């Protein structure tokens, strides 16, 4: 939920964000691993997530999903979607289970640390840790959302226009 001041100026609010994951167990060969690491490192443009870091993260074929980065904005999410759809997917539906984008939210404080001791902070699980965020956590939390998507018989995502998200 949104926290306002007495003049109805927003002091804290949640905004849409996205997480990008990679499923190393479904990467077919080293060429695909290199292509994923190269593409994501260029799009994310983060010095902590360079090509080598991503390449190492997605190297263990025994792991199903590895979070690459969270709190992505819409523009970055769209660039990753274009990368998935256009750069090397070649219309193969199994590719959509390798690089996955999930919706998430992030807490945004427009005035940075202004009145931060009163407003408080949240934990990594989006529950209040201190201040108003903690005191009114049950009101600010809202209700859980869900996403309905199409999956095949083995549980793999099917890329389609029939998915629906309930915030």
N, C-alpha and C positions, 0 to 999 in steps of 0.2 A: 504494500500500500504506500500511499504518498504521505509524507509529513510536510505540513505547511506551517508558515509563521503566521502571526496575527494579521498580516496584510495579504494572506493567501499566496505568498511567494513559496515556491517549492524548495524545501530544504533537503529532502531525500526522496528518491523514487526508484522504482525498478524499471529496467529497460531490457528489451529483447537482446539476446546475445546468442552465440552459437558455439558449439564445441566441435572440433574435428578429431576423428579417431581413424586409425588404420588397423586393419585386421591382417597381421603378418602371416597367419596360418593359411591365408588364401592367396598370397603372393606367389605366382607361378615360378618365377626365375629371377636371377640377379638383375637382368635388364629392366624388368618391371619395378623392382625395388629401387634401382637407380633413378628411374623416371619419376617415381612417386616422390622420392627424397628431393630431387632436383626441382620438380614443379612446386611442391609445398614450400620449400625454402625460399624460392623466388616470390611466391605470393605472400607469405607471411612476413618476409623482410624483417626478421628479428635476429639480432646478433646472438641471442641465446639459442636460437633454433636454426643454425646454419645447416648446410647439406650434410656434413659429417654427423652431426647430432641426430638429425632425423633418420639418416641411413642406419645408425647404430640402434636407435629406438625400435625400428621396424624389422630388425634382423632376426629376432627369435621366433621361429616358425611354430613354437609350442605355445605361443600366447595368442588368444583370440582378438582382443582389442587393446590398443595402446593409445592413450590420449596424447595427441600431439600438442594442441593448444586450445584453451578455452577463452571465453569472453571476446569472441570475434564479433566485429560489427557487420552490418548487413552487406556492405560493399565487399569486404573480404570473403564473406560467406558466398556471395555471388561469383566471385573470381574462382573460388575453389569448385563450385558447382560447374562453371564453364570448363575448368580444367578436367573434371571428371567426365563430363558429357562430350567434350570436343577434342581434347588433345590426343587421347589414346584409347578411349573406350571402344571405339569401332563398333558401337551398337551391341556389345556383348553384355547381356544383363548381369552376368556373374560379377562383373567389375564393380557394380554398385555396392557390393558387400565388402569391398576392400577399403575404400575410402568413404567414411560415413560422416555426415554432418547431423548433429542433434541440436535441437533448440534448447535454450537455457535462458536464464535471466541474470542480470548483473545489477548491483545496487549502485546508483549514481547520486553523487552529492554535488549539485551545481556550484556551491560556494566552497568547495574543497573542505578544509578543516574548520571553517567558520562554525562556531557553536558546537564543535564536535564532542565536547564533554557532555553537553546536554542531549544532543541528537543520539549519540552513542555509535555503536558499530554492530555488525552482524558477523556470525561465524561462517565458516566455509559451507555449512549446510543451510545457509540463509535464515537461520534463527537468530533472534536478538542476543547480543552478548552484553551490552551495557546501555545505559541511558534510556531514551524514549524507545529505541529499537527493542530493548529488552522488556520494558514496562508494558508496551502495547503490542508485543509480539503476536498474541492470539488474534488481534484485530488486523494487524498489518499483513499477516501471513496469507489470508484469503483461503481459497479452496484448491485442492490439487487438480491439475489438468491431466490430459491424456492425449495420446496420438493413436489414431487408428490407421493401420497400413495394411497393404496386401503382402502376404508371404506365401512361398511355395510349400510343398509337402515336407521339405527338409528344414523349414524355418528361415530360409534365406529371403531377404527383402526383394520384392519385385518392384522395379521402377515403374510407377504408374501415376496417373492423375487422380486416383481414387483414394488417396490418403487424406485424412481429415484431422485437424488439430483443435483441441478444446483447451484454451488457456486456463 
